């Protein structure tokens, strides 16, 4: 029987490693040309997942840049072309210290106030640092910035609407899309000699799979990969899904201690959100976190559109480890559908999210 256990902490050696994903690339096809933006789902997953879902449903096809301001930004995402429309729901703001408006050609969420984002977005053409912590940053232009610049210079009326419509023919996701992956944890604790199984599931056609251990290419070329580590050390395992033009790797950090326990001294030096157990789950799962300092705590569950599903805790808690059971129901007591959910821990120290999968 495999003895794979979830890590209870982020190992100190791995704290400096921030990017577990290569990023999704979206391509705009407009009446004035094409450009690409690299999205940051690693840092703001709710916002990017919402945008990708809308894009894959063709929500943005044939819309226009309804608001254009020279030396500032271009804005799209209103189904009516007026700036007053959206998808029919809102998503929460997501702010990350690595994402800001210090550079031009930054992709941000438009909103009507805190936590009111939906489908409308804007792309800046100059640094706009006054927008930091007001509008979620979720990507940067990586190809075709001249097209974005040209759009920002078109003649407009008094309401900043272009005199000649600049049409978004379509937006398409260029990178392969992962439908699922296992294990869900990005850090694992194993005993030397225990086998570990990795799986990447992608329904896109014409993709290939590659697997790396400590940057060394392995012989496996399928969607699954089995590994047995015999040396007590930490290792990087990377699975890469590729099409003709793009890669989308998922990386797991594996830390091997040879069976030794995690010490309380290491655990107690920082606030930590643990992976839920079991995961996938049905009918319920246990979500734990360690609180370094007593204080206000929010633990909430969101769907991939960023809609709040369940509030597990929203009050002051003492220092130490805390555990909450989510039974797969929303705040109204209704059973939610199968799928991927994000649970979010917010304290004075951290704002962190992890994925939980409900299977029925």
N, C-alpha and C positions, 0 to 999 in steps of 0.2 A: 504493500500500500504506500503510495507516495506520501511523503511528509512535507509537502510544500506548505509553508505558513506565510501569512502576510506580515510584512515589516511593520513594527509599531512606531517607527520614527523615520525621518529622512536622515540617512547616514551623513555625518559631517563632511565626509569626502565628496559627497554628491551635491551638496547645497549649491555650489557655484554653477551647476549644470542646469540651464534654464529651458532649453529648447528640446522637448521630446519629440516634436513633430517637425518635419519639413512642412512648409505652409501651402495651403490651397491657393491656386492661381485662378482668377476670374478674368475673362476677356470681354471687353465692351466692343460691340460692332455698332457704330453710329453713322449717321449721314455725313459726318465730317472726318471719319477715319476710325481706326482701331487703337485701343490701348489695353494694357493689362495691369491688374492690381494683385499684389500678394496679400492674402488675408492672414490674420493672426489668431487662429482658433486656439493656439496654445495658451494665449493670455486672456482672451475675451471670448470664451466658447459659446455663450448664449447668443451674443450679437452675431457672430459669424455663422453659427448654425441657422439662425433665423434668416440671414441673408441668403445662404446657400439653398435653404428650403424654398424661399420665394423665387430665387433664380431658376431652380430646377422645375418649378411649376410654371415657368414662363411668365411670371407676374410682371416683369419689367419690359417684356417685348412690346415694341411700338409706343412706349411712353416717350415723353420729351423732357429735356432739361428746362423746367418751368421757371427757374430762377438762376440768373447768371449775373455776377458782379465782377467787373474787371478789377484785377489786383486783389481779389479776395477768393472767390470760389464759384463752382457750378453745382447745381442741385437737381436731383431727380427722385423718382419714387412715388409720385402722386398719381394715382390712376385717373384722376380728373384733369391733370395738367394745371391745377390752380394753386397747389400747395396746401390744400385743406383735406386731402384724402389720404387713406392709409389702408392697411390690410384688415382692419376690423378688430385689432387687439393691440396691446402695448407690451413692451419688454422692459426689464429693468436696466438701468445704467450699469456699465462695467468700466472701472478705471484701473489702470495698471501703471506703476511708475516708469516702466520701460516704453510706454506709449504716450506720446504727447504731440503737440502741434508746432514743435520747434523747427520743422522742415516743411518745405512746400510739397504739394502733391500727396497730401495726407487724406485718407478716407475716414470720414466721421459720420456719426448718426445725427440726423436732424431730430429735433424734438420740440415740444411745446412747454417744456419744464422737466423737472426731475422724473425719471422713470416713465417717460411717455414716448419712447422710440417705437418705431413700427417698421415701415418700408422705406421712408424717405432718408436719403443720405446726401452728403455733399463731398466734393473733392476740392481741397484748397490749392491755390497756385502761389501762395506766399506763406511765410511763417505766421501763425495766428495763435500765439501762446495764450491770449486771453480766453480761448475756448477750453483750455485745460481744465479738467474736472467738471466741465459743463456738458460736453458732448463726447460720447464714447469714441475713441480712436480704434479702428479695427482693420486698417490696411494701409499700404503705400503703393503708389504707382511705380512699377518696375519696368514698364515698356510703354512708349508712346506719350511721354509727358508733353511733347510738343503739340499733340492733338488736344490734350486737356487745356493747354495754354491757348490754343487757337479758339477753342469753344468759349473760353472765358472772355475773349475779346470781341465776340459778335455784337452787333448793334442791338440794343434793347429799348423797350418803352419805359415809361415812368415807374412801372411796377417791376422792373428788372426782368421782364420776360422777353426772350429774343423775338425780334420782328419777323424772322424766318425760323420756323421750328427746327431745332436740332433734335433729331429723332434717334432714340436708342432702338435700333433694329432688333437687337437681342443682346443678352448677356449670357455667357456660357462658362461653366466650370471646366477648366482645361485639365486639371489634375485628376487622376483616378480617385474615385470616392470609395472610402471604406464603409461597408455596411455594418461590419462588426469586427471585433478582434478579441482574442483571449491570450493570456489572462488580462483582466481589466486593470490590474494594479500596474503602476509603472515602476515599482520597486518590490522585489521579492526577497524572501528569506528562505534559504534551503539548506539542507545538510549535504555535504560533499558526497557524491555518489548517487543522489536522488535524481531521477529523470524529470525534466521540465518540458512541457509541451506549449508551443506557440502557434497561433492560428490568425491569419488575415483573410477576411472574407470580403471580396469585391465582385459585384455583379457586372462591372463594366466589361465589354468585349475587348479582346485583343490585348490583355494585360499579361505581364510576366511577373514572377516573384523571385526575389533574391534575398538571401539571408547572410548576415555577417555576425561573427563573434569577435569582439575586440578588433574591429575593422578588417578582419580576415574573411574573405568570401568563402562560403561553405558550398558543398556540392548540391545541397537540397535546392530544388527549383519549383516546388509545389506551394500550395497555400498554407501548408502546415510544416512545422519544423520541430523535431525532438532533439533535446540536448541533455547530456549528462556531464556535469562539471565535477572534476575530481580533485581540483586544487583549491585550497581555502584562500579565497581572494575575492575582489569584486570585479565584475565583468560587464561589458556592454553588449547587448544582443539587439540587432537591428534587422527588421524585416522591411523590404522595399517592394512596393507595388509600382510598376512602371507601365506607361504606354509609350508611343513612339517619341513623345516630346518631353514628358514630365515624370518625375518620381514623387512618391508620397510615402516616406518611411515612417514607421512607428518604432520607437526605441523603448526597450525595457532595461532598467538598471538592476542587475542581480548582485546581491551582496551575500557572500557565503561566510558563515562564522564557524562551521564545523560542529554545530550543535550547542554552542555557548548561548546563554540567555542574554537578552538586552538588559543593560544595567539601568537601575533607576536614576543614577546620576546623569546618564546621557539623555534619558527621556525627559527629565525634569528641567532641561535648560531651554526649552522652547515650547510654544503652543503648536500642537500637531493635530491634523485631521487624518484619521485612519481610513483605509478602504473598508467599505461595508462588507459584512460577512453574514450569510453567504452572498455571493455575487457571481452569476445571476441568481435571483431568488424567487420563491413562490411558496407560501403566501406572504412571508414577512422577512425583514432583514434587520441586522443590528448595526447601527452607526455609532462609532465611538470617536471621541477626541480627548486630547489631554490639554488642560488649561493651565498655563504657566502661572498666571496671576488671576485672582478673583476679579470679576467684573461683568459687564453686560455682554451677553452672548445671544447670537441669532443663528439658529440652525433651520434651514428651509429647503424644501424640495421644489424644483422647477422642471417643467417639461422643456423640450428642445426649442420651443418657440419663446422661451423665457417667461412663460406664464406661471405664476405661483400656484403650486399644487397643494402643498402641505407645510404648515409651520409646526416644527417639532419642539422648538423652544425659542422663547424670546423674553428673557429676563436675566437677572443677575445670578451667577453661579460661583461657588467657591473654587479655589485651585484644586487640581487633581484630575483624575480620569472620569469621564462621564459617558454614559451609554443610553441611547434612545432607540426604540423599536419603531420602524415604519412598516405598517401592515398593508401598504399598497393602496391606501384610501386617501381621498382628498380631504380638505377641511370641512366638507359637508357630509363626510361619511360615505361617499360614493366610491366604489372600486374603480381605479383608473385602468386604462388600457395597457396591454403589453407594450414594452418599448424601453428606450433609453431615457433615463432621468438624471438630472444634475442635482446633487445636494450641496448646499453652500453653507460654510461656517464663516461667520463674521464676528471678530472680537476686536479689541483695541490693538492687538498685535498683527492679526492676519485677516485676509479675505481669501478663502480658498474653496475650490470646487472639485468634486470627484464625480465619476459616473457610476450609476447603479442600473442594472438591467433587470426588468421585471418580465418573467416568462410565465405563460399560462398554458 
